[in-house]
Amino acid sequence: MKRALILLLILLVLGPGLGLAQGDTDYEGIDPSGQTVVYWHQYSDDSSQANTMAALIEDFNSSNGYGITVEAIHQGHYGTIEDLMNTAILSGELPNMVAGYANAVAGWANEGVVVDINLLLNSPSWGISADEQSNLNFNLLNVNQLDFSPFYGMRVAWANQNSLNVFYTNLDIVEALGFERRAPETLAEFEEISCAAGASDMYQGYPLDTGTSHFESFVAAHGGAIFDADAGAYIFESDAVVSAMEMFTRMLANDCAYLFAERYQNTGDFSIGITPFAAGSSAGIPFITWDAAEAEMTDEWVVTAFPGAEGVGRTIQLFVPSQAILTASPEAELATWLFVRYLAGSEAQLAWSGATGYFSIRNDIEVSEADFTEPRMPYARFVEVQGILQDDSVSVYSSPGLPSYSGVRGLAPNTIAEVVNGDTAAADALAELNEEANELHDDLD
């Protein structure tokens, strides 16, 4: 809510004169030589991401042919970057490139400081050819193309990496409870097995997370979303949202699920073999692996997409941290794009995925075990999750790329907790959340 209010304040101070990003810049004939690109990123010092990015920047700086120099500055986590960007927008002292999720970048685009990357992507002189674009995974890249008002197809950022919310299944526990040794294919199977675990003497039911991302994954598993792009509104009273909330409430009431207090306790409990299921970011796989080894838990576990409601099929939720190009001179914007284009190349993407364990935006590279140098992520798990991404039968969900989403993301967990704890009726709580979410949408989007 704090950041949402800050964005609203910026809108009021700067007034209606600011539009969306420039849409008529012609980059043909522009010379990017000698430009310095200031890049604000989120990669912690001495992390595999920071070290790999530093190596890629060094290579680009020495080989780009235009004398372009990228200067990378670690600015903290995404929340810190959002605060710094709000200040930079007011002062006018912007970097050239900045890390952020689509909803944050959409807020900056509303201030007129974000370049539509489609103008550069499709530039005859500087873009990526149609043949080369066919090698890119636009299921990922299009998370940042906002096809609703007021953006109308603007590509506000470019993905460099991605992870996904995945579903973990302990096959030994599932079999011990009397079920077929496989991950559940439907939500009905998931709930039945969770209830059996909760009723057993040896295991617990499903560790229920009241966070927004976790809830959205189950909304998607019911075939829905929290925002309707066609209607231009949040839809927390829709059938899929209500069904997800009813499932959470029912599972808790029947001891098929339990709430937990500590962050990551859900995957922690899974890693020591006391619950058959858990859900979380694929970036958390190394931690489950470590915890399981420390606990000497030898059960077989698998990583899959989420089971779906009847007729829905399996689903995943993508997390796509990205990089926005900010408005400056045409020369500086073009120089920044050339760095982004370099990062999208096959060699850079292979180096990135192999060294960090994050997944590529390209479809035409295969990270071999020899290429894979990230010690935290087991290569077999990397391949397992990559298979989910490449499975055309899996439906892909992503959170709405709206400035208001930051505020909505802060409101939703309280509503979920109130309902599942029995403090508020679901219909009343969801109606109130829907109203508050759409008020934020009207104010900020």
SVG drawing of the C-alpha trace seen along z (x, -y; Angstrom):
<svg xmlns="http://www.w3.org/2000/svg" viewBox="-21 -19 58 67">
<polyline fill="none" stroke="black" stroke-width="0.4" points="0.0,0.0 2.8,-2.4 4.3,-2.2 0.9,-2.4 0.2,-5.6 3.6,-7.0 2.8,-6.3 -0.6,-8.1 1.2,-11.1 3.6,-11.3 0.6,-11.3 -1.1,-14.1 2.1,-16.2 3.1,-15.8 -0.4,-16.1 -2.0,-14.8 0.7,-16.2 2.8,-13.0 1.8,-10.3 3.0,-6.8 6.4,-6.1 7.3,-7.8 5.7,-6.0 7.2,-7.8 11.0,-7.6 12.8,-6.6 16.0,-4.9 17.1,-4.5 20.3,-6.6 21.0,-7.0 24.6,-6.5 24.9,-5.0 28.7,-5.3 30.3,-6.3 27.2,-6.1 27.3,-5.1 24.4,-2.9 23.7,-3.1 22.0,0.2 20.3,0.5 20.0,4.2 18.9,6.4 21.6,9.1 23.3,9.4 27.0,8.9 29.0,12.1 25.9,14.1 26.0,16.3 23.7,13.8 25.8,10.8 29.1,12.5 27.6,13.8 26.1,10.5 29.4,8.8 31.2,11.2 28.5,10.6 28.9,6.8 32.6,7.0 32.3,9.0 29.7,6.6 31.8,3.6 34.8,5.0 33.1,6.3 30.1,4.2 31.9,2.3 30.4,-1.1 32.4,-2.0 29.2,-1.6 30.0,-1.1 27.5,0.4 27.9,-0.6 26.0,1.8 24.9,0.6 23.4,3.0 20.5,1.1 19.1,3.7 15.9,5.7 12.9,4.9 11.2,2.9 14.2,0.7 14.5,0.2 10.9,-0.9 11.5,-3.5 14.6,-4.8 12.7,-5.0 9.9,-7.0 12.6,-9.5 14.4,-9.4 11.2,-10.2 10.6,-13.3 14.2,-14.5 14.6,-13.5 17.9,-11.8 17.1,-8.3 19.3,-5.4 19.1,-4.0 18.0,-0.5 16.4,0.8 15.3,4.2 11.6,4.7 8.5,6.8 5.8,5.8 3.5,4.2 6.3,1.9 7.4,1.0 3.8,0.3 3.7,-2.4 6.9,-4.0 5.4,-3.8 2.4,-5.8 4.9,-8.5 6.2,-8.6 9.7,-7.4 9.7,-3.9 10.5,-3.1 8.3,-0.7 10.7,2.0 8.6,3.1 10.0,0.0 13.5,1.3 12.7,5.1 11.2,4.5 13.5,1.8 14.8,2.6 18.3,1.6 18.6,2.5 16.0,5.0 15.9,8.8 15.0,10.5 11.9,12.5 13.9,15.7 15.8,15.0 12.6,14.0 11.2,17.5 13.9,18.8 12.7,16.6 10.1,17.8 7.3,15.2 5.2,17.0 7.8,15.5 8.5,12.2 4.9,11.3 4.4,11.1 5.8,7.6 3.6,6.7 0.5,5.0 -2.4,5.5 -4.9,3.5 -5.7,-0.2 -3.8,-2.5 -0.9,-0.5 -2.4,1.1 0.4,3.5 3.3,1.6 6.3,3.9 7.3,2.2 10.3,4.4 12.4,7.4 12.8,10.6 16.3,11.8 15.4,14.8 12.4,16.5 11.4,18.9 8.0,20.5 5.7,21.5 5.9,25.3 4.2,28.1 6.2,30.6 5.0,34.2 6.6,36.8 5.9,40.0 6.8,42.3 4.3,40.6 1.6,40.7 2.2,44.4 2.3,45.0 -1.1,43.4 -2.5,46.0 -2.6,44.0 -0.9,44.5 2.7,43.5 2.5,40.3 1.8,36.6 -1.9,35.8 -3.3,34.9 -6.4,33.0 -7.3,30.8 -9.7,33.5 -6.9,36.0 -4.7,33.4 -7.4,32.7 -8.1,36.4 -4.5,37.3 -4.0,34.2 -7.0,35.3 -5.6,38.8 -2.3,37.3 -4.1,35.1 -6.0,38.1 -2.9,40.3 -0.7,40.7 2.5,40.2 1.9,37.1 0.3,33.7 -2.0,32.4 -1.1,29.6 0.9,26.6 -1.4,23.7 0.2,20.4 -2.0,17.3 0.3,15.3 -1.0,13.8 1.2,15.7 0.2,19.0 -3.4,18.1 -3.2,17.0 -1.6,20.3 -4.7,22.1 -7.0,19.6 -5.2,20.4 -5.6,24.1 -9.4,23.5 -9.2,22.0 -9.3,18.3 -7.4,15.2 -7.7,12.2 -7.8,9.6 -9.9,9.6 -8.0,7.7 -11.0,7.5 -13.2,6.0 -10.3,3.9 -11.1,4.9 -10.1,7.1 -12.5,10.0 -12.1,11.3 -15.8,12.4 -15.3,14.6 -16.1,18.4 -12.5,19.4 -11.5,17.1 -14.4,18.2 -13.7,21.9 -10.0,21.5 -11.1,19.8 -13.7,22.4 -11.1,25.2 -8.7,23.5 -11.4,23.1 -12.7,26.6 -9.3,28.2 -8.5,26.3 -11.8,27.2 -11.4,30.9 -7.8,31.0 -6.6,31.6 -4.4,28.5 -2.7,26.5 -1.4,22.9 2.2,22.2 3.9,19.2 7.5,19.1 8.5,18.1 9.3,21.1 8.0,23.5 5.9,25.2 8.8,26.3 10.8,26.9 8.2,29.3 8.1,31.0 11.9,31.4 11.8,33.4 9.1,35.7 6.1,34.8 3.7,33.6 3.1,35.1 2.9,31.8 4.2,28.2 4.3,25.3 6.8,22.6 9.2,20.9 11.5,23.2 14.3,20.9 13.7,22.7 14.6,26.1 18.2,25.9 17.0,25.1 14.6,28.2 17.6,30.3 19.9,29.0 17.2,29.4 16.3,32.9 20.0,34.0 20.5,32.5 17.5,34.3 18.6,37.5 15.2,37.6 15.6,40.1 12.1,40.2 11.6,39.7 10.1,36.4 9.1,34.8 8.5,31.3 5.4,30.6 3.0,28.0 -0.1,27.5 -2.9,30.0 -6.1,28.5 -9.8,28.5 -11.9,30.7 -11.4,29.7 -8.5,27.3 -5.4,29.4 -2.0,28.5 -1.0,24.9 2.1,22.9 2.6,19.4 5.5,17.5 7.7,15.1 9.5,12.9 11.9,10.3 12.8,8.1 14.7,5.0 13.1,1.8 14.7,-0.8 14.1,-4.3 13.7,-7.4 16.7,-9.4 18.3,-10.6 17.6,-8.4 21.3,-7.5 21.3,-6.4 18.0,-4.4 19.5,-2.6 22.7,-1.9 20.7,-0.4 18.7,1.8 21.9,3.1 22.9,4.4 19.5,5.9 19.8,7.5 23.2,8.9 21.8,10.5 19.1,12.1 21.6,13.8 22.2,17.6 25.7,17.4 24.7,14.9 21.6,16.9 23.5,20.2 26.1,18.6 23.3,17.1 21.2,20.3 24.2,22.5 25.8,20.3 22.7,19.2 20.2,22.1 17.5,19.7 15.7,20.5 16.4,19.0 14.1,16.8 15.2,18.8 13.9,22.1 16.9,23.0 19.6,23.5 20.1,26.7 22.0,26.3 24.1,29.5 25.4,30.8 28.8,29.6 27.5,26.1 25.7,26.2 28.0,24.7 25.5,23.5 26.3,25.6 23.1,24.9 20.6,26.3 20.9,30.0 21.1,30.3 18.5,33.1 16.0,30.7 16.9,27.9 16.0,30.3 12.8,31.4 11.5,27.8 12.7,26.9 10.5,29.8 7.5,28.1 8.2,24.8 8.5,26.6 5.3,28.7 2.7,27.2 -0.1,28.9 0.7,26.8 -1.3,23.5 0.7,20.5 -0.4,17.8 1.2,14.5 0.1,11.8 -1.4,8.7 1.2,6.2 -0.5,3.2 0.8,0.5 -2.1,1.3 -1.0,4.9 1.6,4.0 -1.1,2.6 -3.5,5.4 -0.8,7.9 -0.6,6.3 -4.3,6.5 -5.1,10.1 -3.3,12.1 -5.3,10.4 -8.5,11.3 -7.4,14.9 -6.4,15.3 -9.6,13.8 -11.7,16.1 -9.9,19.4 -9.7,18.6 -13.5,18.2 -13.4,14.6 -15.2,13.3 -17.7,14.8 -16.0,15.4 -18.6,13.5 -18.3,10.4 -14.5,10.5 -14.1,11.0 -16.6,8.3 -14.6,5.8 -11.3,6.9 -12.7,6.5 -13.9,3.0 -10.6,2.0 -8.6,3.5 -10.6,1.8 -10.3,-1.5 -6.6,-1.1 -6.9,-0.2 -8.9,-3.3 -6.4,-5.5 -3.2,-4.1 -3.7,-2.3"/>
</svg>
